[in-house]
């Protein structure tokens, strides 16, 4: 067939558009692929190209196969016209429009043999970040709580200054209304509570309940302050023990000091500190020391033995092992009742509240009492030497007592009675001297009973009455039992 003659094309259907003639295949071009106008193969997409607003930007100057040239010149004779924007080549595998020769282009994804691999004409769309919409305006700050409303509520609750709560509440309501703050409920509550408290306080004072209340408060405060530790006890303190009883052998740490004129259980006559020991020596060592020293302290404090109630006897507190470890070395001496029984009034009779005549007489008589306390605890057969020594000490004490009575001038109302008492003591002294040399138990007690018989209690009462001292005879140990 003559190449100049065209084959008849397919019959046109109604509505079909007449395809515009396209450029023929140029050298180096594949079927359905557009080529570069320079005739060189299309460069592959640069993987290092930086992204642009519409895809990746090429770093080389040559326009890619998919870039339409905006300043392309009309094709001359023998040149291929570049496709316009509306005539972009199709993707591989898609049918193309018939070429200018009237024959359809054969689709294929590969370039003919000997031709370079065609560059992809289509590019992936560039990534666009999400559009930043204008931000919402910051929300308004929540209303604050008025400080005066809180203060008003607190003042109304504690009831310390009721009018203050009402004042603070009124100020709070004004500020809340002006500033738009919170706390109106607290302010109103504070005003109400303060008003009630103010009314109650007014009634409290108007009815006289305030004086009764303060009296009870003072009594409670005095009672709380009256409790002290045993180590805090001082000479002249009268006290009670929680639970009752001071001579039951139990350890105590806290006592209640009371007025000696009121009922009490014990009275402190004085005390001293233990010396000469590093470690705790034990109760068996401390008790004899306390008993001996406290006898002298008790006698000096309560010189009138007849003024001591029959329910009271000598007593002392010694350090415990636990208190010793904390530095406690004090021994407290005194008189205490037994079984929690109470007594009233102080037993103190010393140089501070006695006149010279009273003190002189009691000093002489106490020499005899002190000697009487030296009696051995064991019976005569088990302590013969002890009994003979006791008789000798008593005889010496009676000589000292007689000399003391005769060594001073007494008031006329008691002078004769004092002289009589001195003579009785002299006779008793002679009997005790004989007892100190007794050869057997019967002889010993015979002389002791003789000495006791010559001492007339009536003579002593006469002297006491004249000197205004107690005339109530003391109860002997046998009678107490």
LOTI-389167 format. One record per residue: x, y, z of N, C-alpha, C in turn. Coordinates in steps of 0.02 Angstrom, whole numbers, padded with zeros to 5 digits, always signed. Example, Ala and Ser with C-alpha at 12.3 -4.5 7.8 and 13.67 -1.06 7.14 Angstrom:
BEGIN
+00660-00284+00390+00615-00225+00390+00660-00165+00390
+00642-00112+00354+00684-00053+00357+00645+00002+00394
***
This chain:
BEGIN
+00044-00059+00000+00000+00000+00000+00044+00060+00000
+00016+00111-00033+00053+00173-00036+00053+00205+00031
+00114+00218+00056+00115+00248+00123+00081+00314+00127
+00074+00347+00068+00042+00413+00071-00032+00409+00078
-00058+00350+00064-00130+00341+00070-00146+00317+00140
-00198+00342+00167-00220+00325+00235-00272+00271+00233
-00268+00227+00280-00319+00176+00287-00382+00207+00313
-00438+00183+00291-00502+00210+00318-00508+00193+00392
-00523+00243+00429-00530+00233+00503-00597+00205+00520
-00607+00193+00581-00672+00167+00604-00727+00217+00594
-00785+00191+00585-00843+00235+00571-00858+00276+00632
-00868+00339+00623-00882+00385+00678-00953+00377+00701
-00958+00377+00763-01025+00373+00793-01050+00443+00806
-01115+00449+00807-01142+00516+00822-01121+00538+00891
-01101+00599+00897-01081+00627+00962-01008+00622+00975
-00971+00583+00932-00900+00578+00944-00865+00640+00921
-00816+00662+00961-00777+00720+00943-00721+00698+00898
-00705+00742+00853-00649+00727+00808-00585+00741+00845
-00544+00688+00854-00482+00700+00892-00437+00746+00855
-00407+00790+00892-00359+00836+00862-00296+00798+00847
-00265+00816+00793-00203+00780+00777-00151+00792+00829
-00118+00740+00851-00065+00745+00901+00002+00736+00868
+00051+00747+00904+00119+00740+00876+00136+00667+00867
+00172+00654+00819+00195+00587+00807+00250+00568+00854
+00265+00505+00856+00319+00483+00899+00384+00510+00876
+00420+00537+00922+00486+00564+00906+00539+00514+00922
+00598+00530+00904+00652+00484+00918+00662+00476+00992
+00671+00416+01013+00683+00402+01084+00621+00400+01124
+00564+00404+01096+00502+00405+01135+00470+00337+01131
+00434+00320+01183+00397+00257+01184+00325+00268+01168
+00291+00214+01162+00220+00220+01147+00184+00252+01204
+00143+00303+01190+00103+00335+01241+00142+00376+01291
+00207+00389+01280+00248+00426+01327+00271+00489+01295
+00268+00545+01332+00292+00609+01306+00366+00612+01317
+00401+00645+01273+00474+00650+01279+00494+00721+01291
+00554+00728+01312+00583+00795+01322+00596+00825+01255
+00588+00892+01247+00598+00923+01183+00671+00925+01163
+00713+00912+01210+00784+00911+01193+00804+00845+01163
+00757+00798+01163+00771+00733+01135+00806+00687+01183
+00824+00710+01243+00857+00667+01292+00805+00630+01332
+00825+00574+01358+00776+00537+01399+00757+00576+01461
+00697+00566+01483+00672+00603+01544+00709+00580+01605
+00729+00629+01642+00766+00613+01704+00719+00583+01756
+00746+00536+01794+00706+00507+01849+00694+00558+01904
+00642+00545+01942+00625+00592+01997+00681+00593+02048
+00702+00654+02065+00756+00662+02113+00731+00643+02183
+00758+00591+02213+00733+00573+02280+00752+00622+02333
+00801+00665+02318+00824+00713+02369+00795+00782+02357
+00747+00786+02310+00717+00852+02297+00677+00874+02357
+00679+00938+02373+00642+00964+02431+00569+00973+02412
+00525+00961+02457+00453+00967+02441+00434+01039+02430
+00393+01049+02380+00366+01114+02365+00293+01118+02380
+00262+01172+02365+00191+01179+02380+00147+01131+02341
+00172+01107+02283+00131+01062+02242+00167+00998+02226
+00216+00979+02263+00253+00918+02250+00326+00929+02262
+00367+00885+02239+00438+00892+02247+00466+00937+02192
+00510+00982+02210+00542+01027+02162+00605+00995+02135
+00614+01000+02071+00673+00973+02040+00732+01017+02054
+00788+00984+02062+00849+01023+02075+00886+01038+02011
+00869+01000+01954+00902+01016+01890+00862+01067+01853
+00892+01099+01805+00859+01153+01768+00813+01127+01714
+00828+01068+01688+00787+01042+01633+00718+01026+01657
+00669+01044+01619+00600+01030+01637+00586+00957+01627
+00552+00927+01674+00534+00856+01669+00482+00845+01617
+00470+00782+01605+00420+00766+01554+00351+00787+01573
+00339+00795+01638+00271+00814+01657+00264+00888+01667
+00319+00927+01656+00315+00999+01666+00299+01031+01599
+00245+01062+01592+00231+01097+01528+00274+01159+01524
+00302+01169+01466+00344+01228+01455+00301+01286+01439
+00309+01338+01480+00266+01396+01470+00289+01439+01413
+00350+01434+01389+00376+01476+01335+00395+01435+01274
+00361+01378+01263+00377+01335+01206+00360+01371+01141
+00402+01362+01090+00391+01392+01024+00352+01344+00980
+00318+01369+00928+00282+01325+00882+00331+01279+00848
+00310+01217+00838+00354+01168+00806+00363+01185+00733
+00423+01180+00712+00439+01191+00642+00433+01128+00602
+00454+01133+00540+00452+01073+00499+00499+01021+00527
+00474+00961+00532+00515+00906+00557+00519+00903+00632
+00485+00949+00668+00487+00949+00741+00420+00926+00768
+00425+00901+00828+00364+00874+00860+00336+00927+00906
+00272+00940+00899+00238+00988+00942+00228+00958+01012
+00250+00994+01065+00241+00970+01134+00167+00975+01152
+00145+00928+01189+00073+00930+01208+00058+00987+01255
+00000+01012+01247-00022+01067+01291-00046+01040+01358
-00068+01088+01400-00090+01067+01467-00147+01018+01465
-00189+01023+01415-00247+00979+01412-00230+00913+01379
-00170+00906+01355-00152+00846+01318-00095+00810+01352
-00099+00801+01418-00049+00766+01456-00051+00692+01437
+00007+00659+01435+00008+00587+01420-00026+00548+01475
-00050+00491+01457-00085+00448+01504-00037+00404+01540
-00061+00373+01592-00021+00326+01631-00013+00262+01592
+00041+00227+01605+00049+00162+01570-00009+00116+01585
-00025+00078+01534-00079+00029+01542-00147+00057+01525
-00151+00122+01507-00215+00152+01489-00215+00165+01413
-00273+00160+01381-00277+00172+01307-00265+00245+01292
-00232+00258+01239-00217+00326+01218-00259+00344+01157
-00261+00408+01143-00296+00431+01083-00258+00409+01020
-00293+00398+00966-00258+00377+00904-00208+00428+00883
-00151+00404+00860-00099+00448+00836-00118+00480+00770
-00074+00521+00745-00089+00555+00682-00093+00507+00623
-00065+00446+00629-00067+00399+00574-00132+00361+00573
-00175+00372+00625-00239+00336+00626-00235+00269+00658
-00174+00249+00682-00169+00185+00716-00166+00195+00791
-00200+00154+00828-00200+00163+00902-00132+00144+00931
-00113+00180+00981-00048+00166+01014-00055+00105+01057
-00002+00065+01056-00002+00004+01097+00018+00020+01168
-00025+00001+01214-00007+00016+01284+00047-00031+01307
+00087-00009+01351+00139-00051+01381+00176-00014+01434
+00192-00046+01487+00226-00012+01542+00300-00004+01532
+00327-00039+01479+00400-00037+01471+00418+00000+01407
+00477+00028+01407+00502+00062+01346+00528+00009+01297
+00529+00026+01234+00556-00021+01185+00628-00037+01201
+00651-00093+01172+00720-00116+01185+00768-00064+01161
+00814-00050+01203+00865-00001+01185+00848+00068+01206
+00788+00080+01231+00768+00147+01253+00773+00151+01329
+00788+00209+01355+00792+00216+01429+00723+00208+01460
+00726+00188+01523+00663+00178+01561+00627+00244+01566
+00565+00246+01547+00529+00311+01548+00518+00335+01619
+00524+00399+01625+00511+00431+01691+00437+00434+01704
+00419+00427+01765+00349+00433+01783+00328+00505+01775
+00273+00515+01743+00250+00584+01732+00208+00609+01789
+00174+00563+01821+00130+00585+01877+00170+00585+01942
+00161+00635+01983+00194+00641+02048+00143+00637+02104
+00168+00610+02160+00123+00606+02217+00108+00675+02243
+00049+00686+02265+00033+00753+02293+00073+00766+02355
+00095+00828+02361+00135+00847+02420+00093+00845+02484
+00128+00833+02542+00094+00831+02607+00082+00902+02631
+00022+00916+02647+00004+00981+02672-00016+00975+02745
+00014+01013+02790-00007+01010+02861-00078+01035+02869
-00108+01012+02925-00176+01035+02939-00177+01110+02948
-00229+01138+02924-00236+01210+02930-00247+01230+03003
-00209+01279+03026-00216+01304+03095-00272+01354+03098
-00325+01333+03131-00381+01379+03138-00367+01430+03193
-00395+01486+03192-00385+01536+03246-00406+01507+03313
-00363+01516+03369-00377+01489+03436-00436+01525+03469
-00468+01487+03515-00522+01517+03553-00493+01565+03605
-00527+01616+03622-00502+01661+03676-00501+01625+03743
-00454+01644+03789-00447+01612+03855-00512+01621+03895
-00533+01567+03930-00596+01574+03969-00586+01622+04027
-00637+01654+04047-00630+01700+04104-00613+01662+04168
-00572+01693+04212-00553+01662+04276-00614+01652+04320
-00617+01595+04357-00675+01584+04401-00675+01636+04457
-00733+01653+04480-00736+01703+04534-00704+01677+04597
-00667+01719+04632-00633+01701+04694-00681+01705+04753
-00661+01672+04806-00701+01674+04868-00678+01732+04911
-00724+01769+04935-00707+01828+04976-00677+01806+05043
-00621+01836+05060-00586+01818+05122-00625+01838+05185
-00660+01894+05181-00698+01916+05240-00756+01867+05255
-00783+01835+05203-00837+01786+05216-00810+01726+05255
-00750+01704+05237-00720+01648+05274-00706+01668+05347
-00678+01728+05356-00664+01752+05423-00728+01759+05465
-00781+01781+05432-00845+01788+05468-00871+01721+05491
-00867+01670+05448-00890+01603+05466-00849+01574+05524
-00783+01582+05520-00740+01556+05573-00755+01591+05639
-00762+01657+05637-00777+01694+05699-00844+01673+05728
-00892+01659+05686-00957+01638+05711-00956+01568+05741
-00911+01525+05715-00908+01456+05741-00873+01453+05808
-00815+01486+05813-00775+01481+05874-00804+01521+05932
-00847+01568+05918-00882+01606+05970-00835+01644+06016
-00775+01658+05993-00729+01695+06037-00745+01770+06038
-00764+01797+05979-00782+01868+05975-00843+01874+05930
-00902+01859+05955-00962+01858+05913-00974+01922+05873
-00968+01982+05902-00980+02042+05862-00933+02047+05803
-00873+02022+05809-00826+02025+05753-00851+01986+05694
-00883+01929+05705-00910+01889+05650-00964+01926+05612
-01006+01964+05646-01058+02003+05612-01027+02059+05570
-00977+02092+05598-00945+02147+05561-00911+02121+05498
-00875+02066+05505-00841+02037+05447-00891+02014+05395
-00948+01987+05416-00998+01964+05370-01029+02020+05329
-01043+02076+05361-01071+02134+05325-01021+02160+05274
-00958+02166+05293-00906+02189+05246-00901+02140+05188
-00905+02075+05202-00900+02025+05149-00957+02031+05099
-01019+02041+05122-01076+02047+05077-01069+02107+05031
-01044+02162+05056-01035+02221+05014-00983+02209+04960
-00928+02177+04978-00875+02164+04929-00898+02112+04878
-00935+02061+04900-00959+02010+04854-01006+02040+04802
-01050+02084+04823-01097+02116+04777-01061+02161+04727
-01007+02194+04750-00971+02240+04707-00922+02205+04660
-00890+02152+04684-00837+02119+04645-00860+02055+04610
-00920+02032+04626-00943+01970+04596-00908+01909+04623
-00887+01910+04685-00852+01854+04715-00901+01803+04744
-00873+01746+04764-00912+01695+04798-00905+01702+04874
-00945+01665+04910-00941+01666+04983-01000+01698+05017
-01053+01711+04980-01111+01744+05010-01142+01700+05064
-01146+01634+05051-01175+01588+05100-01135+01587+05165
-01068+01586+05158-01026+01586+05218-01034+01650+05258
-01038+01706+05223-01046+01770+05258-01112+01772+05296
-01166+01749+05264-01231+01749+05298-01231+01702+05358
-01200+01643+05349-01196+01595+05405-01155+01624+05462
-01100+01657+05446-01059+01688+05498-01096+01742+05536
-01136+01782+05500-01175+01834+05534-01227+01802+05580
-01260+01749+05557-01311+01716+05598-01281+01685+05660
-01226+01649+05652-01193+01617+05710-01168+01670+05760
-01140+01723+05734-01115+01776+05779-01172+01809+05817
-01229+01818+05783-01286+01848+05817-01311+01803+05873
-01315+01738+05860-01337+01691+05912-01288+01690+05970
-01223+01690+05954-01172+01689+06007-01175+01752+06049
-01185+01808+06017-01190+01871+06054-01249+01870+06101
-01306+01844+06078-01365+01841+06120-01354+01794+06180
-01322+01737+06167-01310+01690+06222-01262+01719+06274
-01211+01754+06251-01164+01784+06298-01198+01838+06340
-01241+01876+06307-01278+01928+06345-01321+01896+06399
-01356+01842+06382-01396+01807+06432-01352+01776+06486
-01293+01752+06465-01247+01720+06512-01227+01768+06568
-01211+01829+06549-01191+01878+06599-01251+01907+06636
-01307+01912+06602-01366+01943+06634-01395+01899+06688
-01391+01833+06681-01421+01787+06729-01374+01769+06787
-01313+01792+06786-01265+01776+06840-01231+01710+06831
-01243+01677+06774-01210+01612+06762-01136+01621+06751
-01115+01681+06731-01044+01692+06718-01002+01683+06781
-01027+01710+06837-00989+01704+06899-00982+01631+06921
-01037+01593+06913-01034+01522+06931-00986+01485+06884
-00989+01504+06821-00945+01470+06772-00871+01483+06789
-00855+01547+06801-00785+01563+06816-00763+01532+06882
-00809+01525+06928-00791+01492+06991-00773+01419+06979
-00813+01386+06937-00797+01316+06921-00732+01311+06882
-00720+01359+06838-00657+01358+06800-00597+01366+06847
-00603+01412+06894-00548+01422+06942-00537+01360+06985
-00591+01329+07006-00584+01269+07047-00551+01213+07007
-00572+01206+06944-00541+01154+06902-00467+01169+06889
-00451+01233+06880-00381+01251+06869-00339+01239+06931
-00368+01255+06989-00332+01243+07052-00321+01168+07063
-00371+01129+07047-00365+01057+07057-00312+01028+07010
-00312+01052+06947-00261+01027+06900-00192+01047+06921
-00185+01109+06948-00119+01132+06969-00097+01099+07034
-00143+01070+07071-00126+01040+07135-00089+00973+07128
-00092+00943+07070-00059+00878+07061+00015+00889+07047
+00056+00855+07086+00128+00859+07080+00158+00790+07085
+00221+00785+07066+00257+00722+07075+00283+00718+07146
+00300+00658+07167+00326+00649+07235+00391+00688+07244
+00431+00692+07192+00493+00729+07196+00484+00804+07207
+00423+00829+07191+00410+00900+07200+00383+00917+07269
+00369+00867+07310+00343+00880+07377+00395+00916+07420
+00371+00964+07459+00415+01003+07502+00388+01005+07573
+00429+01024+07618+00413+01026+07689+00349+01067+07701
+00301+01038+07737+00239+01072+07752+00183+01057+07704
+00194+01019+07649+00141+01002+07602+00097+00948+07631
+00031+00959+07626-00017+00907+07642-00046+00882+07576
-00059+00817+07571-00078+00791+07505-00121+00729+07511
-00151+00712+07455-00189+00650+07447-00161+00611+07388
-00173+00546+07390-00151+00503+07336-00210+00478+07295
-00205+00477+07228-00258+00446+07188-00265+00373+07207
-00326+00351+07219-00337+00282+07238-00340+00272+07313
-00317+00322+07351-00321+00318+07424-00266+00276+07455
-00244+00299+07514-00194+00261+07552-00124+00279+07532
-00082+00293+07582-00012+00310+07567+00036+00260+07598
+00012+00218+07641+00057+00172+07675+00042+00099+07657
+00019+00089+07594+00003+00021+07572+00061-00011+07535
+00117+00023+07531+00177-00006+07499+00180+00001+07424
+00130+00033+07392+00132+00040+07320+00173+00100+07300
+00202+00096+07239+00240+00152+07213+00193+00205+07187
+00210+00267+07199+00169+00322+07175+00213+00371+07138
+00184+00406+07090+00222+00455+07052+00189+00523+07053
+00123+00525+07063+00086+00588+07062+00040+00593+07122
+00039+00651+07153-00003+00661+07212-00040+00728+07205
-00091+00737+07246-00130+00798+07245-00118+00837+07309
-00087+00894+07303-00073+00937+07360-00136+00975+07378
-00153+00977+07443-00213+01011+07467-00195+01055+07526
-00241+01098+07544-00232+01138+07604-00235+01093+07665
-00187+01103+07712-00184+01060+07771-00246+01067+07815
-00283+01122+07808-00344+01130+07848-00400+01085+07821
-00393+01062+07759-00443+01018+07729-00424+00945+07741
-00472+00900+07734-00455+00829+07744-00400+00806+07697
-00352+00771+07725-00296+00746+07685-00270+00682+07715
-00225+00650+07680-00199+00585+07700-00128+00587+07727
-00090+00637+07708-00019+00637+07728+00007+00708+07731
+00065+00715+07764+00097+00780+07771+00173+00769+07769
+00207+00810+07730+00279+00805+07723+00314+00844+07778
+00360+00811+07811+00398+00844+07865+00467+00868+07842
+00489+00845+07785+00555+00865+07759+00584+00810+07716
+00648+00813+07704+00680+00762+07662+00755+00772+07659
+00789+00728+07625+00862+00732+07616+00881+00692+07554
+00943+00699+07533+00968+00664+07474+01016+00609+07494
+01011+00554+07459+01055+00497+07470+01122+00511+07437
+01176+00500+07471+01243+00509+07444+01285+00447+07457
+01340+00442+07420+01387+00387+07431+01374+00325+07390
+01327+00328+07343+01312+00269+07301+01313+00291+07228
+01343+00249+07186+01342+00261+07114+01281+00227+07084
+01282+00161+07085+01225+00123+07061+01171+00118+07114
+01113+00098+07092+01057+00090+07139+01075+00037+07191
+01076+00055+07256+01098+00007+07307+01045-00043+07326
+00983-00031+07308+00929-00076+07327+00889-00049+07385
+00826-00069+07389+00782-00045+07442+00805-00068+07511
+00835-00127+07514+00857-00153+07579+00912-00109+07610
+00948-00074+07568+01000-00028+07593+00971+00040+07608
+00925+00063+07566+00898+00130+07573+00849+00136+07631
+00810+00085+07644+00759+00089+07695+00787+00103+07766
+00838+00069+07789+00865+00086+07856+00892+00157+07860
+00922+00180+07805+00947+00249+07804+00888+00298+07809
+00837+00285+07770+00778+00329+07771+00744+00328+07839
+00738+00271+07868+00703+00266+07933+00740+00304+07988
+00806+00297+07989+00845+00331+08041+00844+00406+08032
+00855+00428+07971+00858+00501+07959+00789+00532+07964
+00738+00497+07943+00670+00526+07945+00644+00531+08017
+00667+00488+08062+00646+00494+08132+00667+00562+08160
+00727+00583+08146+00750+00648+08170+00713+00705+08136
+00701+00698+08071+00666+00751+08034+00594+00756+08058
+00561+00699+08069+00492+00700+08093+00486+00732+08162
+00533+00716+08207+00531+00743+08275+00543+00818+08275
+00587+00842+08231+00600+00914+08228+00541+00952+08198
+00502+00920+08154+00444+00953+08123+00383+00949+08168
+00370+00891+08196+00312+00881+08240+00338+00868+08310
+00358+00921+08344+00388+00914+08410+00339+00889+08463
+00276+00905+08454+00226+00884+08502+00196+00818+08479
+00219+00764+08507+00195+00698+08488+00122+00688+08505
+00097+00725+08556+00027+00718+08574-00020+00751+08523
+00007+00794+08480-00034+00827+08429-00040+00786+08365
-00006+00731+08361-00009+00688+08301-00068+00641+08308
-00115+00640+08260-00173+00596+08265-00153+00523+08271
-00194+00485+08305-00179+00414+08314-00180+00375+08248
-00213+00404+08196-00217+00370+08131-00155+00380+08089
-00109+00423+08113-00050+00438+08072+00013+00408+08104
+00059+00391+08061+00124+00365+08084+00178+00387+08035
+00240+00379+08056+00295+00400+08013+00297+00362+07947
+00316+00398+07895+00316+00369+07828+00370+00404+07787
+00392+00372+07735+00443+00403+07691+00438+00373+07621
+00464+00412+07573+00469+00391+07503+00543+00386+07486
+00563+00330+07458+00632+00322+07436+00634+00315+07360
+00690+00328+07328+00694+00321+07255+00684+00248+07234
+00653+00239+07177+00648+00173+07147+00707+00162+07100
+00713+00102+07076+00768+00087+07030+00762+00127+06966
+00700+00136+06943+00689+00175+06882+00705+00249+06893
+00680+00277+06949+00693+00348+06961+00766+00361+06977
+00799+00312+07007+00871+00319+07022+00911+00328+06957
+00891+00292+06905+00926+00296+06841+00919+00364+06808
+00868+00402+06829+00858+00469+06802+00888+00523+06846
+00923+00503+06899+00956+00551+06943+00920+00565+07007
+00865+00529+07022+00828+00541+07083+00866+00512+07144
+00880+00556+07192+00915+00534+07253+00878+00559+07316
+00819+00587+07308+00786+00619+07364+00742+00570+07403
+00745+00575+07469+00701+00539+07514+00654+00590+07546
+00589+00578+07540+00539+00623+07570+00512+00591+07633
+00514+00629+07688+00491+00604+07754+00424+00636+07772
+00386+00602+07813+00323+00631+07834+00282+00582+07875
+00220+00603+07887+00171+00562+07922+00114+00548+07874
+00087+00488+07877+00032+00469+07832-00018+00426+07869
-00079+00430+07847-00132+00388+07875-00129+00319+07843
-00164+00273+07872-00167+00205+07846-00236+00191+07818
-00238+00156+07761-00302+00137+07732-00341+00193+07701
-00308+00249+07685-00343+00304+07652-00386+00346+07698
-00379+00338+07764-00417+00380+07810-00391+00451+07808
-00435+00499+07820-00418+00570+07814-00412+00601+07883
-00373+00654+07886-00367+00695+07947-00365+00768+07926
-00381+00811+07971-00381+00883+07956-00334+00920+08003
-00304+00973+07978-00257+01012+08018-00186+00987+08011
-00139+01033+08019-00068+01016+08014-00041+00991+08081
+00006+00946+08076+00039+00921+08137+00104+00959+08150
+00116+01011+08113+00179+01047+08120+00180+01084+08187
+00231+01068+08227+00245+01103+08290+00321+01108+08296
+00347+01163+08273+00419+01173+08275+00435+01243+08298
+00498+01262+08293+00519+01327+08317+00483+01384+08282
+00454+01369+08224+00419+01421+08187+00352+01439+08215
+00319+01394+08251+00252+01409+08278+00246+01393+08352
+00302+01384+08386+00302+01372+08459+00341+01428+08494
+00320+01444+08555+00360+01492+08594+00418+01455+08628
+00460+01492+08661+00521+01463+08689+00506+01413+08745
+00456+01427+08786+00439+01381+08840+00410+01316+08812
+00366+01323+08763+00338+01263+08732+00393+01221+08699
+00435+01254+08661+00489+01218+08626+00538+01187+08676
+00554+01223+08731+00600+01196+08781+00573+01134+08815
+00511+01135+08833+00481+01077+08866+00478+01017+08818
+00454+01028+08757+00447+00973+08709+00516+00944+08690
+00567+00985+08688+00634+00960+08672+00658+00911+08726
+00645+00927+08789+00664+00882+08844+00625+00817+08842
+00561+00821+08831+00520+00761+08830+00537+00716+08770
+00555+00747+08714+00570+00707+08654+00634+00666+08661
+00677+00685+08708+00736+00644+08721+00715+00575+08747
+00663+00576+08787+00638+00512+08813+00604+00471+08758
+00567+00506+08715+00534+00471+08661+00584+00439+08612
+00635+00477+08598+00685+00451+08551+00718+00388+08579
+00732+00388+08644+00762+00329+08675+00714+00270+08674
+00650+00284+08683+00601+00230+08682+00597+00196+08614
+00609+00235+08560+00606+00207+08493+00665+00160+08477
+00715+00159+08521+00774+00117+08509+00764+00045+08533
+00706+00029+08557+00695-00039+08582+00707-00090+08527
+00743-00142+08540+00757-00194+08489+00692-00228+08466
+00692-00249+08405+00633-00283+08377+00629-00355+08402
+00686-00386+08412+00687-00455+08435+00674-00459+08511
+00652-00516+08532+00641-00527+08604+00708-00530+08641
+00702-00526+08707+00762-00524+08750+00808-00584+08740
+00781-00646+08739+00826-00704+08731+00866-00703+08666
+00836-00676+08612+00871-00672+08548+00915-00610+08541
+00906-00561+08585+00946-00499+08581+00960-00473+08651
+00996-00511+08690+01013-00491+08759+01056-00429+08759
+01109-00429+08719+01154-00372+08717+01118-00310+08693
+01073-00318+08645+01035-00261+08620+00991-00230+08672
+00959-00271+08712+00915-00245+08764+00955-00209+08819
+01012-00236+08837+01053-00203+08888+01079-00136+08863
+01097-00133+08799+01120-00070+08769+01063-00019+08766
+01004-00042+08752+00946+00003+08749+00933+00032+08818
+00938-00007+08870+00927+00017+08938+00979+00070+08956
+01040+00061+08934+01092+00110+08948+01079+00175+08912
+01058+00172+08850+01042+00233+08811+00984+00270+08842
+00933+00234+08864+00875+00266+08895+00894+00300+08960
+00934+00270+09000+00957+00301+09062+00994+00365+09049
+01036+00366+08997+01073+00426+08980+01026+00481+08955
+00976+00463+08914+00928+00511+08888+00887+00542+08944
+00870+00504+08994+00833+00531+09050+00875+00580+09091
+00938+00567+09096+00981+00615+09130+00983+00681+09092
+00985+00678+09027+00986+00740+08986+00919+00777+08991
+00864+00740+08992+00798+00772+08997+00789+00807+09064
+00809+00775+09117+00804+00805+09183+00845+00869+09187
+00905+00866+09159+00948+00925+09160+00918+00982+09120
+00885+00967+09063+00854+01019+09021+00795+01052+09057
+00756+01013+09094+00700+01042+09130+00723+01088+09187
+00776+01070+09218+00800+01110+09274+00847+01166+09250
+00864+01166+09189+00911+01215+09164+00881+01280+09140
+00818+01292+09150+00787+01355+09128+00734+01377+09177
+00713+01440+09173+00662+01468+09217+00594+01462+09182
+00546+01434+09219+00481+01422+09190+00429+01471+09218
+00376+01482+09181+00322+01524+09207+00295+01495+09272
+00269+01539+09315+00245+01518+09381+00192+01464+09379
+00149+01464+09329+00094+01416+09326+00119+01345+09314
+00179+01337+09288+00204+01271+09271+00270+01255+09307
+00297+01303+09343+00364+01293+09373+00364+01233+09420
+00314+01228+09465+00312+01173+09513+00302+01106+09478
+00259+01105+09428+00247+01044+09391+00309+01021+09353
+00347+01069+09328+00408+01052+09292+00459+01021+09340
+00465+01050+09399+00512+01022+09448+00490+00952+09468
+00427+00941+09478+00402+00875+09495+00418+00825+09440
+00409+00847+09378+00422+00803+09320+00496+00785+09319
+00539+00831+09332+00612+00817+09333+00629+00765+09385
+00597+00769+09445+00610+00719+09497+00588+00650+09476
+00531+00645+09443+00507+00581+09419+00555+00550+09368
+00582+00593+09327+00629+00569+09275+00693+00543+09308
+00715+00576+09362+00776+00553+09396+00766+00483+09424
+00708+00470+09455+00694+00404+09482+00692+00351+09426
+00662+00368+09371+00658+00322+09314+00727+00308+09286
+00770+00358+09289+00838+00349+09264+00875+00296+09305
+00866+00298+09371+00899+00250+09414+00876+00179+09399
+00812+00172+09386+00786+00105+09370+00814+00080+09303
+00820+00124+09255+00848+00103+09190+00923+00085+09196
+00956+00118+09240+01026+00101+09251+01033+00030+09279
+00988+00010+09324+00990-00057+09350+00973-00108+09296
+00926-00090+09252+00908-00136+09197+00967-00148+09150
+01009-00098+09142+01066-00104+09097+01116-00155+09121
+01114-00173+09186+01162-00222+09214+01128-00286+09236
+01066-00297+09214+01029-00357+09234+01063-00420+09209
+01058-00474+09250+01089-00537+09233+01042-00585+09197
+00977-00571+09201+00929-00615+09167+00870-00574+09141
+00827-00605+09106+00771-00570+09074+00721-00544+09126
+00706-00584+09177+00657-00563+09227+00681-00501+09264
+00744-00500+09283+00772-00442+09318+00770-00380+09273
+00784-00390+09210+00784-00333+09162+00715-00301+09160
+00663-00340+09147+00596-00311+09140+00569-00285+09207
+00592-00313+09262+00572-00286+09327+00594-00214+09336
+00655-00198+09319+00680-00129+09325+00646-00083+09273
+00631-00108+09214+00598-00067+09162+00528-00048+09187
+00490-00095+09213+00423-00080+09237+00425-00030+09296
+00477-00036+09337+00486+00011+09393+00497+00082+09367
+00535+00090+09314+00548+00156+09285+00484+00186+09255
+00444+00146+09223+00382+00171+09193+00331+00190+09247
+00334+00158+09302+00284+00171+09354+00294+00238+09388
+00356+00262+09392+00368+00325+09427+00351+00386+09383
+00341+00376+09318+00324+00431+09273+00248+00440+09273
+00225+00496+09302+00153+00508+09310+00128+00551+09252
+00080+00524+09215+00050+00560+09158+00015+00623+09180
-00015+00624+09240-00050+00684+09264-00003+00743+09270
+00058+00731+09293+00106+00785+09298+00120+00815+09229
+00126+00773+09181+00139+00797+09112+00079+00836+09086
+00018+00815+09099-00041+00851+09076-00045+00920+09107
-00025+00925+09171-00026+00990+09205+00020+01039+09170
+00079+01016+09154+00127+01060+09119+00100+01079+09050
+00072+01033+09014+00046+01046+08946-00012+01096+08949
-00053+01087+08997-00109+01133+09003-00084+01204+09017
-00034+01210+09061-00008+01277+09076+00029+01307+09017
+00059+01268+08975+00096+01293+08916+00052+01296+08853
-00013+01279+08860-00060+01280+08803-00037+01231+08748
-00021+01172+08767-00005+01119+08720-00061+01066+08722
-00059+01021+08675-00111+00969+08672-00110+00926+08736
-00169+00912+08761-00175+00871+08822-00205+00802+08808
-00217+00787+08743-00245+00722+08725-00188+00671+08724
-00195+00621+08765-00142+00571+08770-00134+00533+08704
-00073+00522+08683-00062+00485+08621-00081+00412+08630
-00104+00382+08576-00123+00311+08577-00061+00270+08568
-00051+00221+08614+00007+00177+08609-00002+00129+08551
+00054+00100+08530+00052+00054+08473+00007-00006+08487
+00006-00030+08549-00036-00087+08565-00109-00069+08558
-00127-00007+08577-00196+00015+08573-00217+00025+08500
-00171+00047+08459-00187+00057+08388-00202-00009+08354
-00166-00059+08373-00176-00124+08342-00243-00153+08360
***
